[in-house]
């Protein structure tokens, strides 16, 4: 009887040891892999205060490929406009750890901190200085 219990215990232990879930075998994706795709703008904070995005802002997207990012910005031409117009800016970018550097068409270089990046959410933080005043923006995007 003791031998039977020991044999059963050994079999159960072996089964539990080798029945790991399939996600244990898949490697963790890097930021460079996770960021590929189209992301829709959903939220912005300015110095920690939530900002209200209008209906045009909520149409804005970022689309990342291996080396390029396209930003589609939507806006109203004037106060009386009933539809949103758009402009597309294309940049070359690189990722180093939790930092994205992009070279804007206008010859500017911008750096963004990746606060959150997973299969559904991208949160970017960046600083903008104007007239010696620095503002910290945090933008949230959801994957499309």
C-alpha positions as CSV (number, residue, x, y, z in Angstrom):
1,X,0.0,0.0,0.0
2,X,2.9,2.3,0.9
3,X,4.4,1.6,-2.5
4,X,1.1,2.4,-4.3
5,X,0.8,5.8,-2.5
6,X,4.4,6.6,-3.4
7,X,3.9,5.7,-7.0
8,X,0.7,7.8,-7.3
9,X,2.4,10.7,-5.6
10,X,5.3,10.5,-8.1
11,X,2.9,10.4,-11.0
12,X,0.9,13.3,-9.8
13,X,4.1,15.4,-9.1
14,X,5.4,14.6,-12.6
15,X,2.0,15.6,-14.2
16,X,2.0,18.9,-12.3
17,X,5.6,19.6,-13.2
18,X,5.1,19.1,-16.9
19,X,1.7,20.6,-17.3
20,X,2.7,24.2,-17.3
21,X,0.5,26.6,-19.3
22,X,1.5,27.4,-22.8
23,X,2.3,31.0,-22.0
24,X,5.3,29.9,-20.0
25,X,7.1,29.0,-23.3
26,X,6.4,32.3,-25.0
27,X,9.0,35.0,-24.5
28,X,8.0,38.4,-23.2
29,X,7.7,40.9,-26.1
30,X,9.9,43.9,-26.2
31,X,8.7,47.5,-26.4
32,X,9.8,47.5,-30.0
33,X,7.5,44.6,-30.8
34,X,4.5,45.7,-28.6
35,X,4.4,49.2,-30.1
36,X,3.8,48.1,-33.7
37,X,0.3,48.9,-34.9
38,X,-2.3,51.7,-34.7
39,X,-3.1,53.4,-31.4
40,X,-6.0,55.8,-30.9
41,X,-5.7,58.8,-28.5
42,X,-8.1,58.5,-25.6
43,X,-6.8,60.7,-22.7
44,X,-4.4,63.5,-21.9
45,X,-3.2,65.1,-18.7
46,X,-1.3,68.4,-18.5
47,X,0.8,68.7,-15.3
48,X,-1.3,65.9,-13.8
49,X,-4.7,67.6,-14.6
50,X,-7.0,65.7,-16.9
51,X,-7.7,67.6,-20.1
52,X,-10.9,67.4,-22.1
53,X,-10.4,66.0,-25.6
54,X,-12.8,67.2,-28.3
55,X,-14.4,65.0,-30.9
56,X,-11.6,65.7,-33.3
57,X,-8.9,64.9,-30.8
58,X,-10.5,61.5,-30.2
59,X,-10.0,60.6,-33.9
60,X,-6.2,61.1,-33.6
61,X,-4.0,58.1,-34.1
62,X,-0.4,57.0,-34.0
63,X,0.7,54.1,-36.4
64,X,4.0,52.5,-35.7
65,X,6.0,50.3,-38.1
66,X,9.5,49.0,-37.4
67,X,11.1,52.4,-38.0
68,X,8.4,54.9,-38.8
69,X,5.5,56.5,-36.9
70,X,2.6,58.3,-38.6
71,X,0.6,60.7,-36.5
72,X,-2.8,61.6,-37.9
73,X,-4.1,64.8,-36.2
74,X,-7.7,65.9,-36.5
75,X,-8.9,69.5,-36.1
76,X,-11.6,71.9,-37.0
77,X,-10.6,74.5,-39.7
78,X,-12.6,77.2,-37.8
79,X,-15.1,77.6,-35.0
80,X,-18.0,77.1,-37.4
81,X,-16.7,73.9,-38.9
82,X,-19.0,70.9,-38.4
83,X,-16.5,68.3,-39.6
84,X,-12.9,67.5,-38.6
85,X,-10.0,68.0,-41.1
86,X,-6.8,66.0,-40.7
87,X,-3.1,66.2,-41.3
88,X,-0.6,63.4,-41.3
89,X,3.0,63.7,-40.0
90,X,5.5,60.9,-40.7
91,X,8.6,60.5,-38.5
92,X,11.4,58.1,-38.1
93,X,11.7,56.8,-34.5
94,X,13.7,54.5,-32.3
95,X,13.1,52.8,-29.0
96,X,15.8,52.5,-26.3
97,X,14.5,50.9,-23.2
98,X,11.5,53.0,-22.1
99,X,12.3,55.9,-24.3
100,X,11.1,56.8,-27.8
101,X,13.0,59.3,-29.9
102,X,11.4,60.6,-33.0
103,X,12.8,62.9,-35.7
104,X,9.9,65.1,-36.8
105,X,9.5,66.2,-40.5
106,X,10.2,69.7,-39.2
107,X,13.8,68.6,-38.2
108,X,12.9,68.6,-34.5
109,X,13.8,65.6,-32.3
110,X,11.4,64.6,-29.6
111,X,11.8,62.2,-26.7
112,X,8.9,60.4,-25.0
113,X,8.9,58.2,-21.9
114,X,7.0,55.0,-22.2
115,X,5.0,54.9,-19.0
116,X,2.9,51.9,-20.0
117,X,3.1,49.6,-23.0
118,X,1.2,46.4,-23.3
119,X,-1.0,44.7,-25.9
120,X,-3.9,47.1,-25.4
121,X,-2.5,50.4,-23.8
122,X,0.2,52.9,-24.6
123,X,0.9,55.7,-22.2
124,X,3.5,58.3,-23.2
125,X,4.9,61.1,-21.1
126,X,6.8,64.1,-22.5
127,X,7.9,67.6,-21.5
128,X,7.4,70.8,-23.5
129,X,9.1,74.1,-22.6
130,X,7.8,77.4,-23.9
131,X,9.0,80.8,-22.6
132,X,11.0,79.1,-19.9
133,X,7.9,77.2,-18.5
134,X,7.9,73.4,-18.7
135,X,4.7,71.5,-19.0
136,X,4.5,67.7,-18.6
137,X,2.0,65.9,-20.8
138,X,0.8,62.3,-20.4
139,X,-1.1,60.8,-23.3
140,X,-3.0,57.5,-23.3
141,X,-3.7,55.5,-26.4
142,X,-5.6,52.2,-27.0
143,X,-4.6,49.7,-29.6
144,X,-6.9,49.4,-32.6
